[in-house]
Amino acid sequence: MQATTYLAGDLGGTKTLLAIYSDQNGKLKREYVQRYVSAEWTSLDSMLKHFLQSRPDANSTPQTSCFAVAGPVRDRAVELTNLGWSINQESLKKSAGLEEVELVNDFAVLIYGLPHFSDSQQITLQKGSRLASDGTRYQQGPVAILGAGTGLGMARGLPTSTGWIALPSEGGHREFAPRCNDEWALVQWLKRDLSLERISVERVVSGTGLGHVMNWMLQQSDNAMHPLLEKAKAWRYNTPDHPEYHDLPASTCQYAKAGDQLANAAMTLWLSAYGAAAGDLALQELCSGGLWIGGGTAEKNQDGLKSMDFLNAMHQKGRFQPFLEGLTVRAVIDPEAGLFSAACRARELAESSGTLA
């Protein structure tokens, strides 16, 4: 008897991962995966057809699927503007011969993976006091996740008797509220440098935001001889595909680890702003089930997320400080967490016979 299998996908503007998972005694096991360069394909339909035709014969044909997509899903469809793709659940279901297909925002999909992440996929930043009685699983209740990458993703999750409801958010575009003189000066500088009337949270709290923080510090007159000054210009005025582009956020992390004073100051400001944003989200959602930190920078900044620069800023919310100090906080460090989470959702759809919670 062949094991039940599920089709999962994680679609981005640069790369797309497609995989088949099986259920092994209640745990998902990845059986087959393919990585595609998204721009080399004209549609997800053609990519998916190639994937299903090339899979090993030993795999049974999956009937339920979930695709994490880099964009907002509306009316069971999504437009991937960077690729010129228009994806519709119903048409995809027919072309791929699947019984059930669901499109989920690529950050919100992580909600479905949170209850199933192993110790190798996440780390604990703060144990808190709201663990379940067995000391291993978080207390049932709303959960929330935010993650700094190119931008700042946010999502909420609500537990129900039939599974999780994932609620996407655009909270990263809220107004950034400076908490100190340095943050106020940074905001005023960013408005001028980016020609903007307002600064959103993700302009500071993101991988890109770390670059902005470092670039601002480098512009001070006493830093004219810093080795990253010229590299900051290459980052600020070139796109990633330009031959002269330099990854300033990555260099800032590297210089900070090497003991560079200015880079350390940039990391401290950035981590503090990140922690404050995490605390704001936790209060907004009252996520007694736990708070997670995800995004592309989490795995690379584990020590920073465990630091008091991050945690103190998260805690400092006045009368609600005890709530935040008692919250279980974890960081997702698996770079393929989105693909795994899509598989978790596909299994959930199969278990509910394709009906949504």
JOJO-V562836 format. One record per residue. N is the residue number from 0. SS is DSSP state (H for helix, E for strand, L for the rest). OMEGA is omega in degrees with one decimal (999 if undefined). BURIAL is # if it has 9 or more other C-alpha atoms within 8 Angstrom, else .. Layout:
n-><N | N>
ss-><SS | SS>
omega-><OMEGA | OMEGA>
burial-><BURIAL | BURIAL>
This chain:
n-><0 | 1 | 2 | 3 | 4 | 5 | 6 | 7 | 8 | 9 | 10 | 11 | 12 | 13 | 14 | 15 | 16 | 17 | 18 | 19 | 20 | 21 | 22 | 23 | 24 | 25 | 26 | 27 | 28 | 29 | 30 | 31 | 32 | 33 | 34 | 35 | 36 | 37 | 38 | 39 | 40 | 41 | 42 | 43 | 44 | 45 | 46 | 47 | 48 | 49 | 50 | 51 | 52 | 53 | 54 | 55 | 56 | 57 | 58 | 59 | 60 | 61 | 62 | 63 | 64 | 65 | 66 | 67 | 68 | 69 | 70 | 71 | 72 | 73 | 74 | 75 | 76 | 77 | 78 | 79 | 80 | 81 | 82 | 83 | 84 | 85 | 86 | 87 | 88 | 89 | 90 | 91 | 92 | 93 | 94 | 95 | 96 | 97 | 98 | 99 | 100 | 101 | 102 | 103 | 104 | 105 | 106 | 107 | 108 | 109 | 110 | 111 | 112 | 113 | 114 | 115 | 116 | 117 | 118 | 119 | 120 | 121 | 122 | 123 | 124 | 125 | 126 | 127 | 128 | 129 | 130 | 131 | 132 | 133 | 134 | 135 | 136 | 137 | 138 | 139 | 140 | 141 | 142 | 143 | 144 | 145 | 146 | 147 | 148 | 149 | 150 | 151 | 152 | 153 | 154 | 155 | 156 | 157 | 158 | 159 | 160 | 161 | 162 | 163 | 164 | 165 | 166 | 167 | 168 | 169 | 170 | 171 | 172 | 173 | 174 | 175 | 176 | 177 | 178 | 179 | 180 | 181 | 182 | 183 | 184 | 185 | 186 | 187 | 188 | 189 | 190 | 191 | 192 | 193 | 194 | 195 | 196 | 197 | 198 | 199 | 200 | 201 | 202 | 203 | 204 | 205 | 206 | 207 | 208 | 209 | 210 | 211 | 212 | 213 | 214 | 215 | 216 | 217 | 218 | 219 | 220 | 221 | 222 | 223 | 224 | 225 | 226 | 227 | 228 | 229 | 230 | 231 | 232 | 233 | 234 | 235 | 236 | 237 | 238 | 239 | 240 | 241 | 242 | 243 | 244 | 245 | 246 | 247 | 248 | 249 | 250 | 251 | 252 | 253 | 254 | 255 | 256 | 257 | 258 | 259 | 260 | 261 | 262 | 263 | 264 | 265 | 266 | 267 | 268 | 269 | 270 | 271 | 272 | 273 | 274 | 275 | 276 | 277 | 278 | 279 | 280 | 281 | 282 | 283 | 284 | 285 | 286 | 287 | 288 | 289 | 290 | 291 | 292 | 293 | 294 | 295 | 296 | 297 | 298 | 299 | 300 | 301 | 302 | 303 | 304 | 305 | 306 | 307 | 308 | 309 | 310 | 311 | 312 | 313 | 314 | 315 | 316 | 317 | 318 | 319 | 320 | 321 | 322 | 323 | 324 | 325 | 326 | 327 | 328 | 329 | 330 | 331 | 332 | 333 | 334 | 335 | 336 | 337 | 338 | 339 | 340 | 341 | 342 | 343 | 344 | 345 | 346 | 347 | 348 | 349 | 350 | 351 | 352 | 353 | 354 | 355 | 356>
ss-><L | L | L | L | E | E | E | E | E | E | E | L | L | L | E | E | E | E | E | E | E | E | E | E | L | L | E | E | E | E | E | E | E | E | E | E | E | H | H | H | L | L | L | H | H | H | H | H | H | H | H | H | H | H | L | L | L | L | L | L | L | L | L | E | E | E | E | E | E | L | L | L | L | E | L | L | E | E | E | E | L | L | L | L | E | E | E | E | H | H | H | H | H | H | H | H | L | L | L | E | E | E | E | E | E | L | L | L | L | H | H | H | H | H | L | L | L | L | L | L | L | E | E | E | E | E | L | L | L | L | E | L | L | L | L | L | L | E | L | L | L | L | E | E | E | E | E | E | L | L | L | E | E | E | E | E | E | E | E | E | L | L | E | E | E | E | E | E | E | L | H | H | H | L | E | L | L | L | L | L | H | H | H | H | H | H | H | H | H | H | H | H | H | H | L | L | L | L | L | E | H | H | H | L | L | L | H | H | H | H | H | H | H | H | H | H | H | H | L | L | H | H | H | L | L | L | L | L | H | H | H | H | H | H | H | H | L | L | L | L | L | L | L | L | L | L | L | H | H | H | H | H | H | H | H | H | H | L | L | L | H | H | H | H | H | H | H | H | H | H | H | H | H | H | H | H | H | H | H | H | H | H | H | H | H | L | L | L | L | E | E | E | E | E | L | L | L | L | H | H | H | H | H | H | H | H | L | H | H | H | H | H | H | H | H | L | L | H | H | H | H | H | H | H | H | L | L | L | E | E | E | E | L | L | L | L | H | H | H | H | H | H | H | H | H | H | H | H | H | H | H | L | L | L | L | L | L>
omega-><-178.0 | 179.1 | 175.0 | -179.2 | -177.7 | 178.9 | 179.8 | 178.1 | 175.1 | -171.5 | 176.2 | -179.3 | -179.0 | -177.7 | 176.0 | 175.0 | 174.2 | -175.9 | 172.8 | 178.7 | 172.4 | 178.9 | 179.6 | 179.4 | 176.7 | 178.2 | -179.7 | 177.3 | 179.8 | -177.0 | -173.8 | -179.8 | 175.4 | 176.6 | -178.9 | 169.9 | -169.9 | -174.8 | -179.3 | -177.8 | -177.4 | -178.7 | 174.4 | -180.0 | -178.4 | 177.6 | -178.5 | 177.4 | 178.0 | -178.5 | -177.1 | 179.8 | -175.9 | -177.4 | 178.1 | -177.6 | -176.9 | -179.0 | 174.5 | -177.9 | 179.1 | -180.0 | 176.9 | -176.7 | 173.4 | -179.8 | 172.9 | -173.6 | -177.1 | 179.4 | 178.7 | 178.9 | 179.3 | 179.3 | 176.2 | -179.7 | 179.7 | 174.8 | 176.1 | -170.7 | -178.9 | -178.1 | -175.5 | -179.6 | 170.9 | -174.6 | 179.9 | -176.6 | -175.1 | -179.4 | 178.4 | 179.2 | -179.8 | -175.9 | -178.2 | -179.6 | -179.0 | 179.3 | -178.4 | 177.6 | 173.7 | 173.7 | -179.1 | 175.1 | -171.5 | 172.5 | 179.0 | -178.0 | -180.0 | 178.0 | -177.8 | 179.7 | -172.9 | -178.2 | -172.1 | -179.5 | 176.9 | 179.1 | 178.5 | -178.5 | -177.3 | 174.8 | 178.3 | 176.6 | 179.2 | -176.3 | 178.0 | -179.2 | -176.1 | 173.7 | 176.1 | -174.4 | 179.1 | 175.4 | -175.9 | -177.3 | -179.2 | 178.5 | 177.5 | -178.8 | 178.1 | 175.2 | 177.8 | 177.8 | 170.8 | -177.8 | 178.1 | 173.0 | 172.0 | 173.4 | 178.4 | 179.1 | 175.8 | 175.8 | 177.8 | 177.2 | 179.5 | 177.3 | 175.2 | -179.4 | -177.6 | 179.4 | -175.7 | 169.4 | 178.8 | -178.3 | 178.8 | -178.0 | 171.2 | -177.7 | 177.4 | -179.6 | 173.5 | 179.2 | 174.2 | -177.8 | 179.6 | -178.2 | -176.5 | -177.6 | -179.7 | 179.4 | 176.8 | 178.8 | 177.9 | -179.8 | 180.0 | 178.4 | -179.9 | 178.0 | 179.2 | -175.0 | -177.2 | -178.9 | -178.3 | 177.5 | 178.4 | 179.6 | 178.6 | -179.7 | -174.8 | 173.6 | 178.6 | -176.2 | 176.4 | 173.9 | 175.7 | -179.9 | 176.7 | 175.4 | 178.4 | 179.9 | -178.8 | 179.8 | 177.6 | 179.9 | 179.8 | -177.7 | 177.7 | -170.6 | -176.8 | 178.9 | -175.1 | -177.6 | -177.9 | -176.6 | 179.7 | -175.2 | -179.6 | 178.3 | 176.6 | 177.2 | 178.6 | 177.0 | -173.6 | -170.7 | 177.6 | 176.1 | -177.3 | -179.2 | 179.7 | -177.3 | -179.5 | -180.0 | 176.0 | -179.0 | -176.7 | 178.2 | 179.4 | 179.1 | 178.1 | 177.5 | -178.4 | -179.9 | 178.8 | 179.0 | 179.0 | 175.9 | 179.4 | -173.6 | -177.6 | 178.4 | 176.6 | 178.1 | 177.9 | 179.2 | -180.0 | 178.9 | -177.9 | -179.9 | 178.2 | 177.6 | 178.6 | 178.7 | 178.2 | 178.2 | 178.4 | 178.3 | 177.4 | 180.0 | 179.8 | 177.6 | -179.0 | -175.9 | -173.9 | -169.4 | -179.5 | 177.1 | 177.7 | 177.1 | 178.2 | 172.9 | -179.4 | 178.3 | -173.9 | -177.4 | -172.6 | -177.4 | -176.4 | -175.1 | -176.8 | -180.0 | 179.1 | 179.8 | 176.6 | -173.8 | 177.3 | 173.4 | 179.6 | -172.3 | 178.7 | 179.2 | 176.9 | -176.7 | -168.6 | 179.8 | 173.5 | -174.4 | -179.3 | 178.2 | 178.4 | 178.6 | -177.7 | 177.6 | 179.6 | -176.7 | 172.8 | -177.2 | 179.6 | 176.6 | 177.5 | -174.7 | 178.4 | -179.1 | 178.0 | -179.4 | 179.8 | 178.8 | 178.4 | -179.1 | 176.2 | 176.9 | 176.8 | 179.3 | 178.1 | 177.5 | 178.9 | 177.6 | 179.3 | -178.4 | 178.9 | 179.2 | 174.7 | 178.6 | -177.9 | 179.1 | 999>
burial-><. | . | . | . | # | # | # | # | # | # | # | # | # | . | # | # | # | # | # | # | # | # | # | . | . | . | . | # | . | # | # | # | # | . | . | . | # | # | # | . | # | . | . | # | # | # | # | # | # | . | # | . | . | . | . | . | . | . | # | # | . | # | # | # | # | # | # | # | # | # | # | . | # | . | . | # | # | # | # | # | . | . | . | . | # | # | # | # | # | . | . | # | # | . | . | # | . | # | . | # | # | # | # | # | # | # | # | # | # | # | # | # | # | . | . | . | # | . | . | . | # | # | # | # | # | # | # | # | . | # | # | # | . | . | . | . | . | # | # | . | # | # | # | # | # | # | # | # | # | . | # | # | # | # | # | # | # | # | # | . | . | . | . | # | # | # | # | # | # | . | . | # | . | . | . | # | . | . | . | . | . | . | # | # | . | # | # | . | # | # | # | . | . | . | . | . | . | . | # | # | # | # | # | # | # | # | # | # | # | # | # | # | # | # | # | # | # | # | # | . | . | . | # | # | . | . | . | . | # | . | # | # | . | # | # | . | . | # | . | . | . | . | . | . | # | # | . | # | # | . | . | # | # | . | # | # | . | . | . | # | . | . | # | # | . | # | # | # | # | # | # | # | # | # | # | # | # | # | # | # | # | # | # | . | # | . | # | # | # | # | # | # | # | # | # | # | # | # | # | . | . | # | . | # | # | # | . | . | # | # | # | # | # | # | # | # | . | . | . | . | # | . | . | # | . | # | # | # | # | # | # | # | # | # | . | . | # | # | # | # | # | # | # | # | # | # | # | # | # | # | . | # | . | # | . | . | .>
